[in-house]
């Protein structure tokens, strides 16, 4: 598609030094910020076995303390994850002109397509990564024209994985709801019920000549309700807690669950959206496959009425998700 910015994947094959537009301000540079990594991070970040009797309690505690956690024994077959990763890797191995057939149209309000994650303001630095975005549920929101025809099995892999995500996230919503003292289905209903949007994204971060100066994604909280992410084995995701950055260490077979803004709002701040960022590597390509759960655009999300009392007044305004999204993208007050 004409007018698409040059992909980072193409730039990475041409450059030996990092272009200035990718050099983050010093206070954001990975090499200049405090990090707890390796074993230090592993002893801190919650890893939850969903087959345990107290998994729901552990999930809620992690959502309160960290806003991010990893789950194992989650019931998503390893074959489904492997196939999702296979078709993602093969898409990014396609010729550039083939990938650009699915280029995101900046003039469109749709979020689907292939592109590079760029700053939204003239002074924002670019980030070192490309992406592919597709809506995978509910059926009425799916536009198969935006789904790659190659590689073989792309549609089948994404549809199968989405089915597993729908089951897993229903369980997560129920646990988070019950641990707030609410009905099991209260959170899911407040966030849109069967109309919740599932957005599948593939992040592609090619080798970077100066990874200590660049970021794959700048620090942010997810504006959605919940994110479930499959990483590859290349380290990169970090979460901020108490002013320090922690590595989210790779755990084979684990899925990373991230609390988003809408759950923080619904819980009246009892659960927190995780501030996180993505690092890049000098030698290796890092990839991740997050699924974002978003309320329908016209869904009004605010603190649940049972969580608002004289002692704990509402910390957030109720807004349609469309309005919330617009304000967050454009850095406007809510």
Residue pairs with C-beta under 8 A, 6 or more apart in sequence:
1 100
1 101
1 103
1 105
3 106
4 100
4 103
4 104
4 115
5 115
5 116
5 118
6 116
7 96
7 99
7 115
7 116
7 130
8 116
8 128
8 129
8 130
8 204
8 205
8 206
9 92
9 96
9 130
9 204
9 206
10 96
11 19
12 206
12 207
12 208
13 206
15 209
16 209
17 209
17 210
18 208
18 209
18 210
18 213
18 214
21 125
21 126
22 125
22 126
22 127
22 128
22 213
22 214
23 29
23 125
23 210
23 213
23 214
24 125
24 213
24 214
24 215
24 218
25 125
26 32
27 33
28 215
28 218
28 219
29 212
29 213
30 211
30 212
30 213
30 214
30 215
30 279
31 212
31 213
33 245
34 243
34 244
34 245
35 238
35 244
35 245
35 246
35 247
36 44
36 244
36 245
36 246
36 247
37 246
37 247
38 247
38 249
40 246
41 246
41 247
41 248
41 249
42 249
44 241
44 246
45 66
45 68
45 69
45 70
45 239
45 246
45 248
45 249
46 58
46 61
46 62
46 65
46 66
46 69
46 70
47 69
47 70
47 71
47 72
47 251
47 254
48 55
48 58
48 59
48 62
48 69
48 70
48 71
48 72
49 55
49 71
49 72
49 73
50 71
50 72
50 73
50 74
50 75
50 171
51 73
52 58
55 175
56 174
56 175
56 178
56 179
57 179
58 69
59 69
59 71
59 172
59 175
59 176
59 179
59 257
60 175
60 176
60 179
60 180
60 271
62 68
62 69
63 69
63 176
63 259
63 263
63 271
63 272
64 270
64 271
64 272
65 241
66 239
66 241
66 272
66 274
67 221
67 239
67 258
67 259
67 264
67 271
67 272
67 273
67 274
67 275
68 239
68 248
68 256
68 257
68 258
68 259
68 274
68 276
69 256
69 257
70 248
70 251
70 254
70 255
70 256
70 257
71 254
71 255
71 257
72 251
72 253
72 254
74 168
74 255
75 164
75 167
75 168
76 161
76 164
76 165
76 168
76 255
77 164
78 253
80 157
80 160
80 161
80 164
81 161
81 230
83 153
83 156
83 157
83 160
83 161
84 157
84 158
84 161
84 230
84 289
85 230
85 232
85 287
85 289
86 151
86 153
86 157
87 151
87 153
87 154
87 157
87 158
88 132
88 202
88 287
88 289
89 287
90 150
90 151
91 99
91 132
91 148
91 150
91 151
91 154
91 202
92 99
92 130
92 132
92 202
92 204
92 287
94 148
94 150
94 151
98 150
99 114
99 132
100 114
102 113
102 114
102 132
102 146
102 148
103 113
103 114
103 115
104 110
104 111
104 112
104 113
104 114
104 115
104 133
105 113
110 143
110 146
111 133
111 135
111 199
112 133
112 134
112 135
112 143
112 146
113 132
113 133
113 146
114 130
114 131
114 132
114 133
115 130
115 131
116 126
116 129
116 130
116 131
117 126
117 127
117 129
117 130
117 131
117 217
118 124
118 126
118 127
119 125
119 126
119 127
120 329
120 330
120 331
121 331
125 218
127 214
127 215
127 216
127 217
127 218
128 205
128 206
128 208
128 211
128 214
128 215
128 216
128 280
129 203
129 204
129 205
129 206
129 216
129 217
129 278
129 280
130 203
130 204
130 206
131 201
131 202
131 203
131 204
132 148
132 201
132 202
132 204
133 199
133 200
133 201
134 146
134 147
134 158
134 199
134 200
134 201
135 141
135 142
135 143
135 146
135 197
135 198
135 199
135 200
136 142
136 158
136 159
136 161
136 162
136 198
136 199
136 200
136 291
137 162
137 166
137 196
137 197
137 198
138 194
138 195
138 196
138 197
138 198
141 197
144 155
147 154
147 155
147 158
148 154
158 200
161 200
161 291
162 198
162 200
162 291
165 198
165 228
165 291
166 198
168 228
168 255
169 226
169 228
169 293
170 188
172 226
172 257
173 185
173 187
173 188
173 191
173 226
174 184
174 185
174 187
174 188
176 187
176 263
176 267
176 271
177 183
177 184
177 185
177 186
177 187
177 188
178 184
180 186
180 187
180 267
180 270
180 304
180 307
181 306
182 304
182 306
182 307
186 304
187 263
187 266
187 304
188 196
190 266
190 301
190 304
191 225
191 262
191 263
191 266
191 293
191 295
191 299
191 301
192 295
192 296
192 299
195 296
195 299
196 225
196 293
196 294
196 295
196 296
197 292
197 293
197 294
197 295
197 296
198 291
198 292
198 293
199 224
199 291
199 292
199 293
199 294
200 289
200 290
200 291
201 289
201 290
201 291
201 292
202 287
202 288
202 289
203 216
203 217
203 278
203 286
203 287
203 288
203 289
203 290
204 285
204 287
205 216
205 236
205 278
205 280
205 281
205 285
205 286
205 287
206 285
207 280
207 281
207 282
207 283
207 284
207 285
208 214
208 280
208 281
208 282
209 282
210 282
211 279
211 280
211 281
211 282
214 280
215 277
215 278
215 279
215 280
216 236
216 277
216 278
216 279
216 280
216 286
217 276
217 277
217 278
218 277
219 240
219 275
219 276
219 277
220 275
220 276
220 277
221 260
221 261
221 264
221 273
221 274
221 275
221 276
222 258
222 260
222 261
222 273
222 274
222 292
223 260
223 261
223 262
223 294
223 324
223 325
223 328
224 260
224 261
224 262
224 292
224 293
224 294
225 260
225 261
225 262
225 263
225 266
225 293
225 294
225 295
226 257
226 258
226 259
226 260
226 263
226 292
226 293
227 257
227 258
227 260
227 290
227 291
227 292
227 293
228 255
228 256
228 257
228 258
228 290
228 291
228 293
229 237
229 255
229 256
229 257
229 258
229 288
229 289
229 290
229 291
230 255
230 256
230 288
230 289
230 290
231 237
231 248
231 250
231 256
231 286
231 287
231 288
231 289
232 286
232 287
232 288
233 250
233 252
234 250
234 281
234 284
234 285
234 286
234 287
235 247
235 249
235 250
235 279
235 281
235 286
236 278
236 279
236 280
236 281
236 286
236 288
237 247
237 248
237 256
237 276
237 277
237 278
237 279
237 288
238 245
238 246
238 247
238 248
238 276
238 277
238 278
238 279
239 245
239 246
239 248
239 274
239 275
239 276
240 246
240 274
240 275
240 276
240 277
245 277
248 256
248 276
258 273
258 274
258 276
258 290
259 271
259 272
259 273
259 274
260 273
260 292
260 293
261 273
261 324
261 328
262 294
262 295
262 301
262 321
262 324
263 271
263 273
264 271
264 272
264 273
264 316
265 301
265 302
265 303
265 316
266 301
266 302
266 303
266 304
267 303
267 304
267 307
268 303
268 304
268 307
268 308
268 312
268 314
268 315
268 316
269 315
269 316
270 307
278 286
278 288
279 286
280 286
294 321
295 301
295 321
296 321
297 320
297 321
297 322
297 325
298 320
298 321
298 322
299 320
299 321
300 318
300 319
300 320
300 321
301 318
301 319
301 320
301 321
301 324
302 314
302 316
302 317
302 318
302 319
303 314
303 315
303 316
303 318
308 314
316 334
317 334
319 327
319 334
323 334
324 334
326 332
327 333
327 334
328 334
